[in-house]
Amino acid sequence: MSVSYAAKSLSFKALVVEEQETGEFVAGIKTRQVSDLPQGELLIRVAFSGLNYKDALSAVGNKGITRRYPHTPGIDAAGVVVESLTDSFKAGDEVVVTGYDLGMNTSGGFSEYISVPSAWAVRKPQNLSLRDCMIIGTSGFTAASAIYEFLQHGIRPESGKILVTGAGGAVGSMAASMLSNAGFSVVASTGRKEAAEMLLKYGVTEVISRDELNDPSSRPLLPGRWIAALDTVGGNTLSTLIRSTADRGIVANCGMLAGNKLEVSVFPFILRGVRLVGIASAETPMERRLEIWKLIAGKLSFNFEALVSKSIQMDEIPDELHHMLNAGTLGKVLVSI
Ligand SMILES: NC(=O)c1ccc[n+]([C@@H]2O[C@H](COP(=O)([O-])OP(=O)(O)OC[C@H]3O[C@@H](n4cnc5c(N)ncnc54)[C@H](OP(=O)(O)O)[C@@H]3O)[C@@H](O)[C@H]2O)c1
C-alpha cells in the first residue's frame, strides 16, 4: 500500500546497526527520516521499548534474525499513533506492538518512530501504562500465552503446583511472578543462585535446581509433581517434566535452550491424559492476542514495576545488549525512547 505521511520529512533518532567492511556489526544513534521507514498504515511515536535476546542477536548480525543491514532492532514498542491510514486507529491512540516482524526485518522499536501495518497494533489496555506494557513485552506476552492455555485447560490455584523452567530468564521470571501474584503455587527451576533469590522475592513457593529436571533414566513415568508446567528449555528437561506431570495435567513449551529434540514415550499422554501445547507468540492471531492482553491487564496484573532491573536511554542499548549476550540478564531492562 502506498502512503503519503504529512510527516515524511520529519527527522528523528534511532539506533542503527551497520555492517562494516571487516564483517563487524557496529551500533550507533543516527538521524533518520520518516521516509526511510517502511510504508506501514500507522506511524507511531515510540515512548518505550525493552530488551529481548532476539534484539541482541540482531545487533551482532545474526542473519537468522535479520537478513539486511543497516537495521534498527527492537521487537517490542509502545507509543502513540501520530498518523493512521485506516479507520481502526486514529492519531492519539496509545498502542503496543510486539512480535510479527518488528525489529527482525522491519525497522524496530529502538527508534523514536516506527511505521507498521495496523494489523500488528494492539490498543493499550486501559489499566496498564505504556511503560507497563513494555516491562511485559514479548517475554511477558509469551508467559501469559502459556498461562492462558493453563486456564483454558481448567487449571486453578487449588489444582496443584505449577512448574516454570529457565525461571531466571525473561519468560520464566515473568511467568513465575504473574502466576505467584495470581495465587498459584509455583515451583521455579533455575541454574543460578542469584536467580533463586530473585524468584523467592517474586513469591514462588519453591526453587529447585535445573539438574533435578534432567532425569537420565528411560522410565516412561516419574512421580507426578505438578499439574501444569511452562518449559522454556526443551530437550531432556522437557522430557523429564512431562514424565513428572500429574494426571490430566498440561505442559506448555516455548523454547529449546537445552535442545530441540524431545524423547518421551506416549505413556504420559495415554495413561495420565497429559496435554502438550506449543507456544508461538510472535504470530498469535489478533483475536487471541487481545484475549491474552485482557488476561494480562486483569487476572495477571500486579505491580509490574517490581520486575524492572534497569531503566536505560537509547544510547545505552548497545552495551546492555552486549552484556545480555555475554553474561545474561536478570529482570527487565526497559528503554525510554
Ligand atoms: N515460542 C515463543 O513464542 C517464544 C517467545 C519468547 C522466547 N522464546 C524462547 O524461550 C526461551 C527463553 O527465552 P527467554 O527470553 O526467557 O531467554 P533468557 O532470558 O535468555 O532465559 C533463558 C533461561 O533459560 C535457562 N537456561 C539457559 N540455558 C539452559 C540450559 N542449557 N539448560 C537449562 N536451562 C537453561 C536459564 O535460566 P536459569 O538461569 O534460571 O537456569 C536462562 O536464564 C528461548 O529459547 C527463546 O527463544 C520463545
The ligand as an ORCA input file, in Angstrom:
! r2SCAN-3c Opt
* xyz 0 1
  N       7.923    -19.588     21.339
  C       7.806    -18.313     21.645
  O       6.809    -17.665     21.356
  C       8.921    -17.659     22.377
  C       8.849    -16.311     22.789
  C       9.906    -15.785     23.565
  C      11.006    -16.590     23.846
  N      11.046    -17.867     23.359
  C      12.136    -18.779     23.658
  O      12.026    -19.130     25.019
  C      13.306    -19.381     25.553
  C      13.505    -18.496     26.778
  O      13.503    -17.141     26.373
  P      13.968    -16.020     27.378
  O      13.730    -14.726     26.685
  O      13.382    -16.264     28.709
  O      15.535    -16.302     27.426
  P      16.580    -15.888     28.555
  O      16.164    -14.635     29.232
  O      17.902    -15.980     27.917
  O      16.425    -17.036     29.643
  C      16.650    -18.350     29.389
  C      16.882    -19.098     30.689
  O      16.939    -20.493     30.409
  C      17.820    -21.149     31.303
  N      18.813    -21.918     30.519
  C      19.676    -21.449     29.610
  N      20.403    -22.469     29.091
  C      19.962    -23.598     29.684
  C      20.309    -24.971     29.588
  N      21.272    -25.397     28.765
  N      19.651    -25.857     30.368
  C      18.680    -25.450     31.219
  N      18.320    -24.155     31.350
  C      18.944    -23.247     30.588
  C      18.454    -20.048     32.135
  O      17.632    -19.974     33.272
  P      18.209    -20.124     34.751
  O      19.340    -19.167     34.825
  O      17.073    -19.768     35.610
  O      18.627    -21.555     34.871
  C      18.214    -18.784     31.325
  O      18.122    -17.661     32.142
  C      14.290    -19.108     24.415
  O      14.571    -20.342     23.780
  C      13.513    -18.213     23.484
  O      13.975    -18.325     22.159
  C      10.033    -18.395     22.656
*
